[in-house]
Amino acid sequence: MQHQRSNPALFKCLPLAALLSLAFACNSHAQSLVDMYEMAKGFDAGYQSAKSQFLANQAKADQGKAALLPTVNLSGGATRSNREITPQTTSDYSYTTQTAGINASQPLYRPGNLATYQQSQKTLEIAQAALNQAEQDLIVRTTQAYFEVLAAQQSLTFVQAQKAAVAEQLASAKRNFEVGTSTITDTREAQARYDLVTAQEIAADNDLRVKKVALELLVGKSDAKPLSLSPQASLPPVTGSGPEEWIAQGEQSHPAIQQARTALEIAKLETAKAEAGHKPTVDFTLGYNAQRNINGLATTFTGSTNQFNIASAGITANMPLFAGFATQNRIRETLALEDKARSDLEGAQRQIAQATRTAYLGLQSGLGQVKALQAAEASSQAALDANKLGYQVGVRINIDVLNSQSQLYQTKRDLAKARYDVLLGQLKLRQASGTLKAEDLQSINALLQK
């Protein structure tokens, strides 16, 4: 079965700039990067899960206040009793006891409860950092999927332009063979290259479809059309004096380090809570209880109803003396967990420093590659023009022209991808240092064609 993508004769009449214009002719219905991110924020399951987890931890943090607030209980009951004494059955009788009361207790000194409350607030800080990390991850994933579609779209456009150029070279070789100015080898070489480019076009078209599906699954929108990057867009340079400046920012603001640092504080509070097992507790109690006896008591038959009302207020203190070494062993456990949390924090700091340094050097390398590929594009274009002229005057053969064409369009594809990689690298550097925010997409959005 023959794959037919387009009419080569049509592409002969269109320069590359026109092909690029056709590829992005639907920009009036396209979505910007910021639009795509907002859609992904409301649709992506991973981010929604992190958001729900944050809300759950927020409610759990509020539960920690309960240990510091008073507790109030309302109680009531009724008991029917039968008194029987043998062998004197004449003293047997039944009576009813009804009770009701309200009792309250307010902790005055409970260091363990205070540590629990402080832990609940620290847990909320961890949840907030986790949500920030999920948001940064979503920004990078959306941008990467967005640029992958654009890169695949441009790759397909360049392959189609190369196919048109090869088709023109094939037609020229056939004409020259017919008039006897070239051999059949030129025609076969051009035909082989045309078939190869056709296969590349099929692969590029499939890759574009796959990348579009991935973007649509991320943002929850069918037929997503990202805005293309302006050819005249100037890529922003690497900011900062060096990677150490970015690493210093990460030490303060990276969500992973914030989570590890807060986890260490929670571990210290857990040790304080364990040490509270040796300390006294003091509570203030307040109560009002009523008891109503019908027909008598457990000791006396009255045949009437009497009622007792008791109001009470007091302070209750407890001092633990010995708990089978449970408190001492618990303290040993929490101290070990505290050392573990301290090591986790150090490990997170090292990983963030390495990731930040890698992202910084990668971005610098990417900017250098863009400049080199821009020079290579100009050189490849000049080489193609020279080979075409040499072919016309007979000092170059057909394969030289075909190779120059292949090199030029491969350079164009590499340059387009490198430009997207640099913009994505800017965001990844901010993510590595923990400073990435949704507002950072605005600077990239300004480089897109409106």
Contacts in CASP RR format, 6 or more apart in sequence:
PFRMAT RR
TARGET T0000
AUTHOR 0000-0000-0000
METHOD contacts of the structure
MODEL  1
MQHQRSNPALFKCLPLAALLSLAFACNSHAQSLVDMYEMAKGFDAGYQSA
KSQFLANQAKADQGKAALLPTVNLSGGATRSNREITPQTTSDYSYTTQTA
GINASQPLYRPGNLATYQQSQKTLEIAQAALNQAEQDLIVRTTQAYFEVL
AAQQSLTFVQAQKAAVAEQLASAKRNFEVGTSTITDTREAQARYDLVTAQ
EIAADNDLRVKKVALELLVGKSDAKPLSLSPQASLPPVTGSGPEEWIAQG
EQSHPAIQQARTALEIAKLETAKAEAGHKPTVDFTLGYNAQRNINGLATT
FTGSTNQFNIASAGITANMPLFAGFATQNRIRETLALEDKARSDLEGAQR
QIAQATRTAYLGLQSGLGQVKALQAAEASSQAALDANKLGYQVGVRINID
VLNSQSQLYQTKRDLAKARYDVLLGQLKLRQASGTLKAEDLQSINALLQK
3 198 0 8 1.000
3 201 0 8 1.000
3 202 0 8 1.000
5 160 0 8 1.000
5 163 0 8 1.000
5 198 0 8 1.000
5 201 0 8 1.000
5 202 0 8 1.000
5 205 0 8 1.000
6 160 0 8 1.000
6 163 0 8 1.000
6 164 0 8 1.000
8 163 0 8 1.000
8 164 0 8 1.000
8 167 0 8 1.000
8 168 0 8 1.000
9 167 0 8 1.000
10 164 0 8 1.000
11 19 0 8 1.000
11 160 0 8 1.000
11 161 0 8 1.000
11 163 0 8 1.000
11 164 0 8 1.000
11 165 0 8 1.000
11 167 0 8 1.000
12 164 0 8 1.000
12 167 0 8 1.000
12 168 0 8 1.000
14 22 0 8 1.000
14 164 0 8 1.000
16 158 0 8 1.000
16 161 0 8 1.000
19 157 0 8 1.000
19 160 0 8 1.000
19 161 0 8 1.000
19 164 0 8 1.000
20 154 0 8 1.000
20 157 0 8 1.000
20 231 0 8 1.000
23 153 0 8 1.000
23 154 0 8 1.000
23 156 0 8 1.000
23 157 0 8 1.000
23 228 0 8 1.000
24 30 0 8 1.000
24 153 0 8 1.000
24 227 0 8 1.000
24 228 0 8 1.000
24 449 0 8 1.000
26 225 0 8 1.000
27 225 0 8 1.000
27 227 0 8 1.000
27 228 0 8 1.000
27 449 0 8 1.000
27 450 0 8 1.000
29 225 0 8 1.000
30 225 0 8 1.000
30 226 0 8 1.000
30 227 0 8 1.000
30 228 0 8 1.000
31 39 0 8 1.000
31 221 0 8 1.000
31 224 0 8 1.000
31 225 0 8 1.000
31 226 0 8 1.000
31 227 0 8 1.000
32 226 0 8 1.000
32 227 0 8 1.000
32 445 0 8 1.000
32 448 0 8 1.000
33 142 0 8 1.000
33 143 0 8 1.000
33 146 0 8 1.000
33 226 0 8 1.000
33 227 0 8 1.000
33 441 0 8 1.000
33 444 0 8 1.000
33 445 0 8 1.000
33 448 0 8 1.000
34 441 0 8 1.000
34 442 0 8 1.000
34 445 0 8 1.000
36 142 0 8 1.000
36 146 0 8 1.000
36 215 0 8 1.000
36 219 0 8 1.000
36 224 0 8 1.000
36 226 0 8 1.000
37 138 0 8 1.000
37 139 0 8 1.000
37 142 0 8 1.000
37 143 0 8 1.000
37 438 0 8 1.000
37 441 0 8 1.000
39 219 0 8 1.000
39 220 0 8 1.000
39 221 0 8 1.000
40 47 0 8 1.000
40 138 0 8 1.000
40 141 0 8 1.000
40 142 0 8 1.000
40 218 0 8 1.000
40 219 0 8 1.000
40 220 0 8 1.000
41 47 0 8 1.000
41 135 0 8 1.000
41 138 0 8 1.000
42 48 0 8 1.000
43 218 0 8 1.000
43 219 0 8 1.000
43 220 0 8 1.000
44 138 0 8 1.000
44 141 0 8 1.000
44 218 0 8 1.000
44 219 0 8 1.000
46 134 0 8 1.000
46 138 0 8 1.000
47 134 0 8 1.000
47 135 0 8 1.000
47 137 0 8 1.000
47 138 0 8 1.000
50 130 0 8 1.000
50 131 0 8 1.000
50 133 0 8 1.000
50 134 0 8 1.000
50 135 0 8 1.000
51 131 0 8 1.000
51 134 0 8 1.000
53 127 0 8 1.000
53 130 0 8 1.000
53 131 0 8 1.000
54 127 0 8 1.000
54 128 0 8 1.000
54 130 0 8 1.000
54 131 0 8 1.000
57 123 0 8 1.000
57 124 0 8 1.000
57 126 0 8 1.000
57 127 0 8 1.000
58 124 0 8 1.000
58 127 0 8 1.000
60 120 0 8 1.000
60 123 0 8 1.000
61 120 0 8 1.000
61 121 0 8 1.000
61 123 0 8 1.000
61 124 0 8 1.000
61 127 0 8 1.000
62 120 0 8 1.000
63 120 0 8 1.000
64 116 0 8 1.000
64 117 0 8 1.000
64 120 0 8 1.000
65 117 0 8 1.000
65 120 0 8 1.000
67 107 0 8 1.000
67 110 0 8 1.000
67 112 0 8 1.000
67 113 0 8 1.000
67 114 0 8 1.000
67 116 0 8 1.000
67 117 0 8 1.000
68 107 0 8 1.000
68 113 0 8 1.000
68 114 0 8 1.000
68 117 0 8 1.000
69 106 0 8 1.000
70 104 0 8 1.000
70 105 0 8 1.000
70 106 0 8 1.000
70 107 0 8 1.000
71 104 0 8 1.000
71 105 0 8 1.000
72 102 0 8 1.000
72 103 0 8 1.000
72 104 0 8 1.000
73 102 0 8 1.000
73 103 0 8 1.000
73 104 0 8 1.000
74 101 0 8 1.000
74 102 0 8 1.000
75 99 0 8 1.000
75 100 0 8 1.000
75 101 0 8 1.000
75 102 0 8 1.000
75 103 0 8 1.000
76 99 0 8 1.000
76 100 0 8 1.000
76 101 0 8 1.000
77 98 0 8 1.000
77 99 0 8 1.000
77 100 0 8 1.000
78 96 0 8 1.000
78 97 0 8 1.000
78 98 0 8 1.000
78 99 0 8 1.000
79 96 0 8 1.000
79 97 0 8 1.000
79 98 0 8 1.000
79 99 0 8 1.000
80 94 0 8 1.000
80 95 0 8 1.000
80 96 0 8 1.000
81 94 0 8 1.000
81 95 0 8 1.000
81 96 0 8 1.000
81 97 0 8 1.000
81 298 0 8 1.000
82 92 0 8 1.000
82 93 0 8 1.000
82 94 0 8 1.000
83 91 0 8 1.000
83 92 0 8 1.000
83 93 0 8 1.000
83 94 0 8 1.000
83 95 0 8 1.000
83 298 0 8 1.000
83 301 0 8 1.000
84 92 0 8 1.000
85 91 0 8 1.000
85 92 0 8 1.000
91 301 0 8 1.000
93 295 0 8 1.000
93 296 0 8 1.000
93 301 0 8 1.000
94 295 0 8 1.000
95 293 0 8 1.000
95 294 0 8 1.000
95 295 0 8 1.000
95 296 0 8 1.000
95 297 0 8 1.000
95 298 0 8 1.000
95 301 0 8 1.000
96 293 0 8 1.000
96 294 0 8 1.000
96 295 0 8 1.000
97 291 0 8 1.000
97 292 0 8 1.000
97 293 0 8 1.000
97 294 0 8 1.000
98 291 0 8 1.000
98 292 0 8 1.000
98 293 0 8 1.000
98 294 0 8 1.000
99 289 0 8 1.000
99 290 0 8 1.000
99 291 0 8 1.000
99 292 0 8 1.000
100 289 0 8 1.000
100 290 0 8 1.000
101 287 0 8 1.000
101 288 0 8 1.000
101 289 0 8 1.000
101 290 0 8 1.000
102 287 0 8 1.000
102 288 0 8 1.000
102 289 0 8 1.000
103 285 0 8 1.000
103 286 0 8 1.000
103 287 0 8 1.000
103 288 0 8 1.000
103 289 0 8 1.000
104 285 0 8 1.000
104 286 0 8 1.000
104 287 0 8 1.000
105 283 0 8 1.000
105 284 0 8 1.000
105 285 0 8 1.000
105 286 0 8 1.000
106 283 0 8 1.000
106 284 0 8 1.000
106 285 0 8 1.000
106 286 0 8 1.000
107 113 0 8 1.000
107 281 0 8 1.000
107 282 0 8 1.000
107 283 0 8 1.000
108 282 0 8 1.000
108 283 0 8 1.000
108 284 0 8 1.000
108 315 0 8 1.000
109 280 0 8 1.000
109 281 0 8 1.000
109 282 0 8 1.000
110 276 0 8 1.000
110 281 0 8 1.000
110 282 0 8 1.000
110 283 0 8 1.000
111 272 0 8 1.000
111 273 0 8 1.000
111 275 0 8 1.000
111 276 0 8 1.000
111 279 0 8 1.000
112 272 0 8 1.000
112 273 0 8 1.000
112 276 0 8 1.000
112 277 0 8 1.000
115 269 0 8 1.000
115 270 0 8 1.000
115 272 0 8 1.000
115 273 0 8 1.000
115 276 0 8 1.000
116 273 0 8 1.000
118 269 0 8 1.000
119 266 0 8 1.000
119 269 0 8 1.000
119 270 0 8 1.000
119 273 0 8 1.000
122 262 0 8 1.000
122 265 0 8 1.000
122 266 0 8 1.000
122 269 0 8 1.000
123 266 0 8 1.000
125 258 0 8 1.000
125 262 0 8 1.000
126 258 0 8 1.000
126 259 0 8 1.000
126 262 0 8 1.000
126 263 0 8 1.000
126 266 0 8 1.000
129 255 0 8 1.000
129 256 0 8 1.000
129 258 0 8 1.000
129 259 0 8 1.000
129 262 0 8 1.000
130 255 0 8 1.000
130 259 0 8 1.000
132 255 0 8 1.000
133 255 0 8 1.000
133 256 0 8 1.000
133 259 0 8 1.000
135 438 0 8 1.000
136 255 0 8 1.000
136 431 0 8 1.000
136 434 0 8 1.000
136 436 0 8 1.000
137 431 0 8 1.000
139 427 0 8 1.000
139 431 0 8 1.000
139 436 0 8 1.000
139 438 0 8 1.000
139 440 0 8 1.000
139 441 0 8 1.000
140 424 0 8 1.000
140 427 0 8 1.000
140 428 0 8 1.000
140 431 0 8 1.000
140 436 0 8 1.000
141 218 0 8 1.000
142 218 0 8 1.000
142 219 0 8 1.000
143 423 0 8 1.000
143 424 0 8 1.000
143 427 0 8 1.000
143 441 0 8 1.000
143 444 0 8 1.000
144 424 0 8 1.000
145 211 0 8 1.000
145 214 0 8 1.000
145 215 0 8 1.000
145 218 0 8 1.000
146 215 0 8 1.000
146 226 0 8 1.000
147 420 0 8 1.000
147 421 0 8 1.000
147 423 0 8 1.000
147 424 0 8 1.000
148 211 0 8 1.000
148 214 0 8 1.000
148 215 0 8 1.000
148 420 0 8 1.000
149 208 0 8 1.000
149 211 0 8 1.000
149 212 0 8 1.000
149 215 0 8 1.000
149 224 0 8 1.000
149 226 0 8 1.000
150 226 0 8 1.000
150 228 0 8 1.000
150 229 0 8 1.000
150 420 0 8 1.000
151 211 0 8 1.000
151 416 0 8 1.000
151 417 0 8 1.000
151 420 0 8 1.000
152 204 0 8 1.000
152 207 0 8 1.000
152 208 0 8 1.000
152 210 0 8 1.000
152 211 0 8 1.000
152 212 0 8 1.000
153 208 0 8 1.000
153 228 0 8 1.000
154 228 0 8 1.000
154 413 0 8 1.000
154 416 0 8 1.000
155 204 0 8 1.000
155 207 0 8 1.000
155 208 0 8 1.000
155 413 0 8 1.000
155 416 0 8 1.000
155 417 0 8 1.000
156 201 0 8 1.000
156 204 0 8 1.000
156 205 0 8 1.000
156 207 0 8 1.000
156 208 0 8 1.000
158 409 0 8 1.000
158 412 0 8 1.000
158 413 0 8 1.000
158 416 0 8 1.000
159 197 0 8 1.000
159 200 0 8 1.000
159 201 0 8 1.000
159 204 0 8 1.000
159 409 0 8 1.000
160 201 0 8 1.000
161 409 0 8 1.000
162 197 0 8 1.000
162 200 0 8 1.000
162 405 0 8 1.000
162 406 0 8 1.000
162 409 0 8 1.000
163 194 0 8 1.000
163 197 0 8 1.000
163 198 0 8 1.000
163 201 0 8 1.000
165 405 0 8 1.000
165 409 0 8 1.000
166 190 0 8 1.000
166 193 0 8 1.000
166 194 0 8 1.000
166 197 0 8 1.000
166 402 0 8 1.000
166 405 0 8 1.000
167 194 0 8 1.000
169 190 0 8 1.000
169 193 0 8 1.000
169 398 0 8 1.000
169 401 0 8 1.000
169 402 0 8 1.000
169 405 0 8 1.000
170 187 0 8 1.000
170 190 0 8 1.000
170 191 0 8 1.000
170 193 0 8 1.000
170 194 0 8 1.000
172 190 0 8 1.000
173 182 0 8 1.000
173 186 0 8 1.000
173 187 0 8 1.000
173 189 0 8 1.000
173 190 0 8 1.000
173 398 0 8 1.000
174 187 0 8 1.000
176 182 0 8 1.000
176 186 0 8 1.000
177 183 0 8 1.000
177 184 0 8 1.000
177 186 0 8 1.000
177 187 0 8 1.000
182 398 0 8 1.000
185 398 0 8 1.000
186 397 0 8 1.000
186 398 0 8 1.000
186 399 0 8 1.000
189 398 0 8 1.000
189 399 0 8 1.000
189 402 0 8 1.000
190 398 0 8 1.000
190 402 0 8 1.000
193 402 0 8 1.000
193 406 0 8 1.000
212 224 0 8 1.000
215 224 0 8 1.000
215 226 0 8 1.000
216 222 0 8 1.000
216 223 0 8 1.000
216 224 0 8 1.000
227 448 0 8 1.000
227 449 0 8 1.000
227 450 0 8 1.000
228 448 0 8 1.000
228 449 0 8 1.000
229 419 0 8 1.000
229 420 0 8 1.000
229 423 0 8 1.000
229 447 0 8 1.000
229 448 0 8 1.000
229 449 0 8 1.000
230 447 0 8 1.000
230 448 0 8 1.000
230 449 0 8 1.000
233 419 0 8 1.000
233 447 0 8 1.000
233 448 0 8 1.000
234 447 0 8 1.000
235 367 0 8 1.000
235 370 0 8 1.000
235 419 0 8 1.000
235 422 0 8 1.000
235 423 0 8 1.000
236 426 0 8 1.000
236 443 0 8 1.000
237 367 0 8 1.000
238 360 0 8 1.000
238 363 0 8 1.000
238 364 0 8 1.000
238 367 0 8 1.000
238 429 0 8 1.000
240 246 0 8 1.000
242 360 0 8 1.000
243 356 0 8 1.000
243 357 0 8 1.000
243 360 0 8 1.000
243 361 0 8 1.000
246 356 0 8 1.000
246 359 0 8 1.000
246 360 0 8 1.000
246 429 0 8 1.000
246 432 0 8 1.000
246 433 0 8 1.000
247 352 0 8 1.000
247 353 0 8 1.000
247 356 0 8 1.000
247 357 0 8 1.000
247 433 0 8 1.000
249 433 0 8 1.000
249 434 0 8 1.000
249 435 0 8 1.000
250 257 0 8 1.000
250 352 0 8 1.000
250 356 0 8 1.000
250 432 0 8 1.000
250 433 0 8 1.000
250 434 0 8 1.000
250 435 0 8 1.000
251 257 0 8 1.000
251 349 0 8 1.000
251 352 0 8 1.000
253 433 0 8 1.000
253 434 0 8 1.000
253 435 0 8 1.000
254 352 0 8 1.000
254 432 0 8 1.000
254 433 0 8 1.000
254 434 0 8 1.000
255 434 0 8 1.000
256 348 0 8 1.000
256 351 0 8 1.000
256 352 0 8 1.000
257 345 0 8 1.000
257 348 0 8 1.000
257 349 0 8 1.000
257 352 0 8 1.000
259 348 0 8 1.000
260 341 0 8 1.000
260 344 0 8 1.000
260 345 0 8 1.000
260 347 0 8 1.000
260 348 0 8 1.000
260 349 0 8 1.000
261 345 0 8 1.000
263 341 0 8 1.000
263 344 0 8 1.000
263 345 0 8 1.000
264 338 0 8 1.000
264 341 0 8 1.000
264 342 0 8 1.000
264 344 0 8 1.000
264 345 0 8 1.000
266 341 0 8 1.000
267 334 0 8 1.000
267 337 0 8 1.000
267 338 0 8 1.000
267 340 0 8 1.000
267 341 0 8 1.000
267 342 0 8 1.000
268 338 0 8 1.000
270 334 0 8 1.000
270 337 0 8 1.000
270 338 0 8 1.000
271 331 0 8 1.000
271 334 0 8 1.000
271 335 0 8 1.000
271 338 0 8 1.000
273 334 0 8 1.000
274 327 0 8 1.000
274 330 0 8 1.000
274 331 0 8 1.000
274 333 0 8 1.000
274 334 0 8 1.000
275 327 0 8 1.000
275 331 0 8 1.000
277 320 0 8 1.000
277 323 0 8 1.000
277 327 0 8 1.000
278 320 0 8 1.000
278 327 0 8 1.000
279 320 0 8 1.000
280 317 0 8 1.000
280 318 0 8 1.000
280 319 0 8 1.000
280 320 0 8 1.000
281 317 0 8 1.000
281 318 0 8 1.000
282 315 0 8 1.000
282 316 0 8 1.000
282 317 0 8 1.000
283 315 0 8 1.000
283 316 0 8 1.000
283 317 0 8 1.000
284 313 0 8 1.000
284 314 0 8 1.000
284 315 0 8 1.000
284 316 0 8 1.000
285 312 0 8 1.000
285 313 0 8 1.000
285 314 0 8 1.000
285 315 0 8 1.000
285 316 0 8 1.000
286 312 0 8 1.000
286 313 0 8 1.000
286 314 0 8 1.000
287 311 0 8 1.000
287 312 0 8 1.000
287 313 0 8 1.000
288 309 0 8 1.000
288 310 0 8 1.000
288 311 0 8 1.000
288 312 0 8 1.000
289 309 0 8 1.000
289 310 0 8 1.000
289 312 0 8 1.000
290 307 0 8 1.000
290 308 0 8 1.000
290 309 0 8 1.000
290 310 0 8 1.000
291 307 0 8 1.000
291 308 0 8 1.000
291 310 0 8 1.000
292 305 0 8 1.000
292 306 0 8 1.000
292 307 0 8 1.000
292 308 0 8 1.000
293 302 0 8 1.000
293 305 0 8 1.000
293 306 0 8 1.000
293 307 0 8 1.000
293 308 0 8 1.000
294 305 0 8 1.000
295 301 0 8 1.000
295 302 0 8 1.000
295 303 0 8 1.000
295 304 0 8 1.000
295 305 0 8 1.000
296 302 0 8 1.000
296 303 0 8 1.000
296 304 0 8 1.000
296 306 0 8 1.000
320 327 0 8 1.000
352 432 0 8 1.000
352 433 0 8 1.000
352 434 0 8 1.000
355 432 0 8 1.000
356 429 0 8 1.000
356 432 0 8 1.000
356 433 0 8 1.000
358 432 0 8 1.000
359 425 0 8 1.000
359 428 0 8 1.000
359 429 0 8 1.000
359 431 0 8 1.000
359 432 0 8 1.000
359 433 0 8 1.000
360 429 0 8 1.000
360 432 0 8 1.000
362 425 0 8 1.000
363 422 0 8 1.000
363 425 0 8 1.000
363 426 0 8 1.000
363 428 0 8 1.000
363 429 0 8 1.000
366 418 0 8 1.000
366 421 0 8 1.000
366 422 0 8 1.000
367 422 0 8 1.000
369 418 0 8 1.000
370 415 0 8 1.000
370 418 0 8 1.000
370 419 0 8 1.000
370 422 0 8 1.000
373 411 0 8 1.000
373 414 0 8 1.000
373 415 0 8 1.000
373 418 0 8 1.000
374 415 0 8 1.000
376 411 0 8 1.000
376 415 0 8 1.000
377 408 0 8 1.000
377 411 0 8 1.000
377 412 0 8 1.000
377 415 0 8 1.000
380 404 0 8 1.000
380 407 0 8 1.000
380 408 0 8 1.000
380 411 0 8 1.000
381 408 0 8 1.000
383 404 0 8 1.000
383 407 0 8 1.000
383 408 0 8 1.000
384 401 0 8 1.000
384 404 0 8 1.000
384 405 0 8 1.000
384 407 0 8 1.000
384 408 0 8 1.000
387 396 0 8 1.000
387 400 0 8 1.000
387 401 0 8 1.000
387 403 0 8 1.000
387 404 0 8 1.000
388 401 0 8 1.000
388 404 0 8 1.000
390 396 0 8 1.000
391 397 0 8 1.000
391 398 0 8 1.000
391 400 0 8 1.000
391 401 0 8 1.000
423 444 0 8 1.000
423 447 0 8 1.000
426 440 0 8 1.000
426 444 0 8 1.000
427 436 0 8 1.000
427 440 0 8 1.000
427 441 0 8 1.000
427 444 0 8 1.000
430 436 0 8 1.000
430 437 0 8 1.000
430 440 0 8 1.000
END
